[in-house]
Amino acid sequence: MGKLERITVTMPEEMAAKMRAAVEAGEYATTSEIVREALRDWSDEQQRREAENAAMRAILDKARAGKRYTADEVFARVHERIDEIAARKADGPVA
């Protein structure tokens, strides 16, 4: 670990009590260790969210660069697909 910096954190009594109990139970060596773990988890979550956002931006960019369809074109294609599916079901085996 690099150079350490002391930071004061204010929290509800219940949260501080939980941290002290975890230390007393031997789950952590110090309350600072708990805070560092929480901050690592938070940082990992921030990175995961940013990666998801970047992936979504890439999908949107790809969609925006693609062909555009009017609502009438979209609905016409949907109706065609519905008719295709209905025709297949009608031609299927008879019980």
Contacts in CASP RR format, 6 or more apart in sequence:
PFRMAT RR
TARGET T0000
AUTHOR 0000-0000-0000
METHOD contacts of the structure
MODEL  1
MGKLERITVTMPEEMAAKMRAAVEAGEYATTSEIVREALRDWSDEQQRRE
AENAAMRAILDKARAGKRYTADEVFARVHERIDEIAARKADGPVA
9 35 0 8 1.000
16 31 0 8 1.000
19 31 0 8 1.000
19 34 0 8 1.000
19 35 0 8 1.000
20 31 0 8 1.000
22 28 0 8 1.000
22 34 0 8 1.000
23 29 0 8 1.000
23 30 0 8 1.000
23 31 0 8 1.000
23 34 0 8 1.000
28 34 0 8 1.000
28 37 0 8 1.000
69 77 0 8 1.000
END
